[in-house]
Amino acid sequence: MRLIVPDASVILKWVLPSASEPDTAAALRVRDAAVAGKVRLEVPRLWLYEVGNILTRNFPAQALAILESLISFGISVGDTDEPWRKQAVALVQEYRVTFYDAAYHALALIGRGTFVTADGKYFSRTKRAGAISLLTEYH
């Protein structure tokens, strides 16, 4: 089964009002592919902190319920083992990106999957590394 690593920007589009989130339909295709058993989703441990930060700041009354819903969805959390750490650090050093973003990308590279992001700036900087798709181009 094909591995997809959605970043926090993609995961948030599953639960935020679509009027405030561009490319929601593309994000929902990622989620629906997982529900249908066509892909396997995996994220780094920090996904919960990134998503939780946005939810608690922008949707405080609903944050806990939304977080619980996302946790119950059952996305696999990847290992933070030595190969992953080396890959994440290499991405940061070569492309001058944040460790946060590289954490997702490294999972895809190590797992021979695809990192799906809505972050066009990150995509432009790192597309040469491979294993990455801009959300608007995901299929």
N, C-alpha and C positions, 0 to 999 in steps of 0.2 A: 504494500500500500504506500502510496506517495506521501512523503512528509511535507507539511506546510508549517512554517513558523510565522504566524501573524504577529505583528508588533502591537503595542498598546493602542496606536491610532486606529488600527483595523478592528481590534476587539471593542473599543469604545463605540464604534459605528454600529455594532450589533444592538446596543442598548440605548443610545442617545436619540433624541427626537431627530428624525431624518431632515426636517427643515433646517436644522442648525448644522448638519453634518454633510458635506459634499461626498459623493461617491459611496453612499450608503448601499445602493444596490449591488455594487461590486463586493463590498464587505460581506453582505448577506450571502452572496454566492460562495464565498469561502466557508462561512458557517454552515450553509446548507450542504456543501460537499462533504463536510465532516459528519453531519447528521445522517447523510445517506451512506456513509461508510466508504466513500470514494477516496478520502484523504485522511491522514492522521495528523492531528494538531499537536504541536509541542511549543512550549515557551520557556524562557529562563525564569528563575524564581522571582526576579524583580518585576515581572508583569503586574503582580498584585499591588505593589507599591505605586507603580506608575498610574495604573488605572484607578486605584483608590484615591490617589492624590487629586486627579481631575474630578472624580465624582464627588468627593467630600467638599471641594472648593466650589464647584459649580452647581451641584444638585444635592445639597446637604440632607434634605428631608428624605430623599430616596436612596442615598448612597449605600446604606447597609443592605437594603433589600436587593439592589442591583448587584452589589458585590457577591452576596450569597447566591444569587442566580447564576452569575458567571462561574463561581467556584463549583457549583453543582453541575455545571455543563461538563466538567470532567476533562479539561484540557490537561494533557501530560506536561509535567514540569521536567525539563532536561537536567542532566547532571552538570555539575560545575567541576568536572574532573580536569586533570592536567591538559589533555588535548584541547578541551574547550577553552580553558584559560589561555593557552598559548595562541589559539586561533583568534580569540577576542583581542588580545594584546597586539597581535600582528596587524589586525585590521585598524586598530586605533593608531598605531605607529605609521603604517603605510599610507593611510587615507586621511589622517588627522580628523577623526570623528570621535564622538563620545563613546565611552565604554558601555553606556546604557544601550545605545543603538547597536554597537558591535556585538553585544551579548546575544541578541536575537540572530543576527547574521551568522555568527560563529556556530550556533546550533544547526542552522541550515547547511552550512559548509561541512561540518563534521558528520551530520546525518545524511548527507547527499540528498538534501531536500531543497525547498525554495523558501526564502525569506520574502514575505509579502508585506510591503510597507506603503503607507500613504505619504511618506516624507520624501518629496521630490528632490530636495537638496541632498539628503543622504544617498538616495538612489543614484543621482548624477555623480557623486563623488566616488562611489564604490562599485558601480556596475561592472567594472573590469575584474573584480574579485569573483564574479559569477554567483550562482545560487541565489539570485535576487530578482524580484519582480515588483514593479510599481503596481499598486492596487488597481489603477485604471487599466492596466494591461493584463491583469490576471484572468486566466480562463482555464 
